[in-house]
């Protein structure tokens, strides 16, 4: 077990900041226990479990496992040490309101590219509930128990996923298209992890050399793993309408309209989008929620 204390600037909200790295309400790699946040990850030095606890004007970080030292070194980035929410300028009432309400949220980065890429691929073209269920089952079946005093699991090693046939993903509700994308990405895991030290434009290009990884998936990964403050998930089914309704009261919009409305936030669009999503606004629902599908229907 290793431990360090990281001083954080005020305002700082530990829960809001680390919640950005949770993949849905049943993510087996994270756990919130009151004011304590647990996270299991696979580092270049091995698996690690990290515990974050607020301690006055600092955050106490404790880590277990072969990757403990690496996890402690990466902790300041995870806590958003490169972000500055106070310099953000809201241009719309809803963004201003959420900026004030979420003043302690900082946009951090994990540095773990493939670890962010796998669940992002799982989330392609399906409902959130389907994706969260599939990812949870994938991790529990193919991952490994996390080190330390926790019941968390570490996501599967990329080499294990790359070696599986596509049909091995079917029990997790993942059809051949997404399975093949995961396998291709995991086969190039070392090259993809290099994105963490590359300029963002180059990182986006490398991510999208993987067939099946487009604008939406690359942006999802860049926001979580690389801390891209300007990430916009173009191609999202709901996001354009949510943004247009919140900023302009419009019930329908496409990607072009969304990008137009987000123009005042150029360079910081990921923060604006997070505020808009947190506001929970949207046009009236005119159809029932989509039913969960069986694998053969995808």
C-alpha positions as CSV (number, residue, x, y, z in Angstrom):
1,X,0.0,0.0,0.0
2,X,1.2,3.5,-0.9
3,X,-0.2,6.8,0.0
4,X,0.1,10.5,-0.9
5,X,-1.7,13.8,-0.2
6,X,-2.5,16.2,-3.0
7,X,-3.5,19.8,-2.3
8,X,-6.4,20.9,-4.4
9,X,-7.5,24.5,-5.3
10,X,-10.8,25.7,-4.1
11,X,-13.5,25.3,-5.0
12,X,-13.1,21.6,-5.5
13,X,-15.7,18.9,-5.5
14,X,-14.3,15.4,-5.3
15,X,-17.5,13.5,-6.2
16,X,-18.3,15.6,-9.2
17,X,-14.7,15.4,-10.5
18,X,-14.3,11.7,-10.2
19,X,-17.9,10.8,-11.3
20,X,-16.8,11.6,-14.9
21,X,-14.9,8.3,-14.9
22,X,-17.8,6.1,-13.9
23,X,-19.3,4.0,-16.7
24,X,-22.9,4.0,-15.6
25,X,-24.5,3.0,-12.2
26,X,-23.3,-0.6,-12.3
27,X,-19.6,-0.1,-13.2
28,X,-17.6,-2.8,-11.5
29,X,-14.4,-0.8,-11.7
30,X,-15.6,2.0,-9.4
31,X,-17.4,2.4,-6.1
32,X,-18.5,5.4,-4.1
33,X,-18.7,4.8,-0.4
34,X,-20.0,7.9,1.3
35,X,-17.3,10.5,0.8
36,X,-14.8,7.9,-0.4
37,X,-14.2,7.1,-4.1
38,X,-12.6,3.8,-5.1
39,X,-11.3,3.1,-8.6
40,X,-9.6,0.0,-10.1
41,X,-7.4,0.4,-13.2
42,X,-4.8,-1.4,-15.2
43,X,-1.5,0.7,-15.4
44,X,1.6,0.0,-17.4
45,X,3.1,-1.5,-14.2
46,X,0.1,-3.7,-13.4
47,X,-3.3,-3.6,-11.7
48,X,-4.0,-1.0,-9.1
49,X,-6.8,0.1,-6.8
50,X,-6.9,3.7,-5.8
51,X,-8.9,5.3,-2.9
52,X,-9.6,9.0,-2.9
53,X,-10.7,10.8,0.3
54,X,-11.2,14.5,0.9
55,X,-8.9,15.7,3.7
56,X,-9.4,19.4,4.4
57,X,-7.9,21.4,1.6
58,X,-6.3,18.3,0.1
59,X,-7.2,14.8,-1.2
60,X,-5.7,11.8,0.4
61,X,-4.9,9.1,-2.1
62,X,-4.1,5.5,-1.2
63,X,-3.2,2.8,-3.7
64,X,-2.7,-1.0,-3.7
65,X,-1.3,-3.4,-6.2
66,X,1.6,-3.7,-8.7
67,X,0.5,-0.4,-10.3
68,X,0.2,1.5,-7.1
69,X,3.1,3.9,-7.7
70,X,2.0,4.6,-11.2
71,X,-1.6,5.3,-10.0
72,X,-0.4,7.7,-7.4
73,X,1.7,9.6,-9.9
74,X,-1.3,9.9,-12.2
75,X,-3.7,11.0,-9.4
76,X,-3.2,14.8,-9.9
77,X,-4.2,14.6,-13.5
78,X,-7.2,12.5,-12.6
79,X,-8.2,15.3,-10.1
80,X,-8.0,17.9,-12.9
81,X,-4.8,19.6,-12.1
82,X,-4.6,21.1,-15.6
83,X,-8.2,22.4,-15.6
84,X,-9.3,25.9,-14.5
85,X,-13.1,26.1,-14.2
86,X,-13.0,29.7,-12.9
87,X,-11.7,31.0,-16.2
88,X,-14.7,29.6,-18.1
89,X,-17.1,32.2,-19.4
90,X,-20.8,31.2,-19.6
91,X,-22.8,32.7,-22.5
92,X,-26.2,31.2,-21.7
93,X,-28.4,31.3,-18.6
94,X,-28.5,27.5,-18.3
95,X,-24.8,27.2,-18.6
96,X,-24.3,30.1,-16.1
97,X,-26.6,28.4,-13.6
98,X,-24.8,25.1,-13.8
99,X,-21.4,26.7,-13.7
100,X,-22.3,28.2,-10.4
101,X,-23.9,25.0,-9.1
102,X,-21.0,22.8,-10.2
103,X,-18.2,25.3,-9.4
104,X,-16.1,22.5,-7.8
105,X,-16.1,20.2,-10.9
106,X,-12.7,19.8,-12.6
107,X,-12.2,18.0,-15.9
108,X,-9.5,15.4,-15.3
109,X,-7.8,12.7,-17.4
110,X,-7.0,9.1,-16.7
111,X,-4.2,8.7,-19.2
112,X,-5.5,5.1,-19.9
113,X,-6.5,5.2,-23.5
114,X,-7.6,1.6,-24.2
115,X,-9.3,1.4,-20.9
116,X,-11.5,4.3,-22.0
117,X,-11.8,3.0,-25.6
118,X,-13.3,-0.4,-24.8
119,X,-16.5,0.9,-23.0
120,X,-16.8,3.7,-25.5
121,X,-17.0,1.1,-28.3
122,X,-19.5,-1.0,-26.3
123,X,-21.7,2.2,-26.0
124,X,-21.8,2.7,-29.8
125,X,-25.4,2.7,-31.3
126,X,-27.1,1.2,-28.3
127,X,-29.0,2.5,-25.3
128,X,-27.0,3.4,-22.1
129,X,-28.7,0.7,-20.2
130,X,-27.7,-1.9,-22.7
131,X,-24.1,-0.6,-22.8
132,X,-23.7,-0.5,-19.1
133,X,-25.0,-4.0,-18.7
134,X,-22.7,-5.3,-21.5
135,X,-19.6,-3.6,-20.1
136,X,-20.3,-4.8,-16.5
137,X,-20.7,-8.5,-17.7
138,X,-17.5,-8.2,-19.9
139,X,-15.4,-7.0,-16.9
140,X,-16.8,-9.5,-14.4
141,X,-16.3,-12.4,-16.8
142,X,-13.0,-11.5,-18.4
143,X,-11.4,-9.1,-16.0
144,X,-9.7,-9.8,-12.6
145,X,-10.4,-9.0,-9.0
146,X,-8.8,-5.7,-8.1
147,X,-6.0,-5.6,-5.5
148,X,-6.6,-4.1,-2.0
149,X,-9.5,-4.2,0.4
150,X,-12.2,-4.0,-2.3
151,X,-14.6,-6.1,-4.4
152,X,-13.9,-4.1,-7.5
153,X,-12.7,-5.6,-10.8
154,X,-10.0,-4.5,-13.2
155,X,-11.0,-4.3,-16.9
156,X,-9.8,-7.2,-19.0
157,X,-6.2,-7.1,-20.4
158,X,-6.2,-5.9,-24.0
159,X,-4.2,-9.0,-25.1
160,X,-7.0,-11.3,-23.8
161,X,-9.7,-9.4,-25.7
162,X,-7.6,-9.3,-28.9
163,X,-7.3,-13.1,-28.8
164,X,-11.0,-13.8,-28.5
165,X,-13.1,-14.7,-31.6
166,X,-15.9,-12.3,-32.2
167,X,-18.6,-14.7,-31.1
168,X,-17.1,-14.9,-27.6
169,X,-18.5,-11.4,-27.1
170,X,-22.1,-12.4,-27.9
171,X,-22.9,-13.5,-24.3
172,X,-22.2,-9.9,-23.3
173,X,-24.7,-8.6,-25.7
174,X,-22.0,-7.3,-28.1
175,X,-22.5,-8.2,-31.8
176,X,-19.8,-8.8,-34.4
177,X,-19.4,-5.2,-35.5
178,X,-18.5,-3.9,-32.1
179,X,-16.7,-7.1,-31.1
180,X,-14.4,-6.8,-34.1
181,X,-13.7,-3.1,-33.3
182,X,-12.7,-4.0,-29.7
183,X,-10.5,-6.8,-31.0
184,X,-8.7,-4.5,-33.5
185,X,-8.2,-1.8,-30.9
186,X,-6.8,-4.2,-28.4
187,X,-4.4,-5.7,-30.9
188,X,-2.9,-2.2,-31.3
189,X,-3.1,-1.4,-27.6
190,X,0.5,-0.3,-27.2
191,X,0.3,2.1,-30.2
192,X,-3.0,3.5,-28.9
193,X,-1.6,4.1,-25.4
194,X,1.0,6.4,-27.0
195,X,-1.9,8.9,-27.6
196,X,-1.6,9.9,-24.0
197,X,1.7,11.7,-24.8
198,X,0.8,13.1,-28.3
199,X,-0.7,16.4,-29.3
200,X,-4.5,16.1,-29.3
201,X,-4.9,16.4,-33.1
202,X,-2.4,13.6,-33.6
203,X,-4.1,11.5,-30.9
204,X,-7.5,11.8,-32.6
205,X,-6.0,10.8,-35.9
206,X,-4.4,7.7,-34.4
207,X,-7.5,6.6,-32.6
208,X,-9.5,6.8,-35.9
209,X,-7.0,4.6,-37.7
210,X,-8.9,1.8,-36.0
211,X,-11.8,0.7,-38.3
212,X,-15.0,1.3,-36.3
213,X,-13.6,4.2,-34.3
214,X,-15.1,7.4,-35.6
215,X,-15.7,11.0,-34.4
216,X,-18.0,10.1,-31.6
217,X,-15.9,7.3,-30.1
218,X,-12.7,9.3,-30.4
219,X,-14.2,12.3,-28.6
220,X,-15.5,10.1,-25.8
221,X,-12.0,8.6,-25.3
222,X,-10.3,12.0,-25.6
223,X,-12.4,13.6,-23.0
224,X,-11.9,10.8,-20.4
225,X,-8.4,9.6,-21.1
226,X,-6.7,12.7,-22.5
227,X,-8.7,15.5,-20.8
228,X,-9.7,17.2,-24.0
229,X,-11.5,20.4,-22.8
230,X,-13.0,20.8,-26.3
231,X,-14.2,17.3,-26.9
232,X,-17.6,17.1,-28.7
233,X,-19.2,13.7,-29.4
234,X,-20.4,14.4,-32.9
235,X,-22.8,11.7,-34.1
236,X,-24.5,11.3,-30.7
237,X,-28.2,10.4,-31.1
238,X,-29.5,12.7,-28.3
239,X,-26.8,15.4,-27.8
240,X,-27.7,17.8,-30.6
241,X,-31.3,18.0,-29.5
242,X,-30.3,18.4,-25.8
243,X,-27.9,21.2,-26.6
244,X,-30.3,23.0,-28.9
245,X,-33.2,22.8,-26.4
246,X,-31.1,24.1,-23.6
247,X,-29.4,26.9,-25.5
248,X,-32.1,28.0,-28.0
249,X,-35.4,26.3,-27.0
250,X,-35.4,24.2,-30.2
251,X,-36.9,20.7,-30.1
252,X,-34.9,19.3,-33.1
253,X,-31.3,19.8,-34.2
254,X,-28.5,18.1,-36.0
255,X,-24.8,18.1,-35.4
256,X,-24.2,21.2,-37.5
257,X,-26.7,23.2,-35.5
258,X,-25.2,21.9,-32.2
259,X,-21.8,23.0,-33.2
260,X,-23.1,26.4,-34.2
261,X,-24.7,26.9,-30.8
262,X,-21.5,25.8,-29.1
263,X,-19.4,28.3,-31.0
264,X,-19.1,30.7,-28.0
265,X,-17.4,27.9,-26.0
266,X,-14.7,27.0,-28.6
267,X,-11.8,25.5,-26.8
268,X,-14.0,24.6,-23.7
269,X,-17.0,22.9,-25.3
270,X,-16.6,19.7,-23.2
271,X,-17.3,21.8,-20.1
272,X,-20.3,23.5,-21.6
273,X,-21.8,20.2,-22.7
274,X,-21.3,18.7,-19.2
275,X,-23.2,21.6,-17.7
276,X,-26.0,21.3,-20.3
277,X,-26.3,17.5,-19.7
278,X,-26.3,18.0,-15.9
279,X,-29.2,20.5,-16.2
280,X,-31.4,17.7,-17.4
281,X,-33.2,19.7,-19.9
282,X,-34.8,18.3,-23.1
283,X,-37.9,18.5,-25.3
284,X,-41.0,16.6,-24.3
285,X,-40.7,12.9,-24.9
286,X,-43.0,11.9,-27.7
287,X,-42.3,8.1,-27.9
288,X,-41.7,5.3,-25.4
289,X,-38.1,4.5,-24.4
290,X,-36.5,2.0,-26.7
291,X,-36.8,-1.6,-25.5
292,X,-33.6,-3.6,-24.8
293,X,-32.7,-5.9,-27.7
294,X,-31.3,-9.4,-28.0
295,X,-28.0,-9.9,-29.6
296,X,-29.4,-11.4,-32.8
297,X,-31.5,-8.2,-33.4
298,X,-28.5,-5.9,-33.5
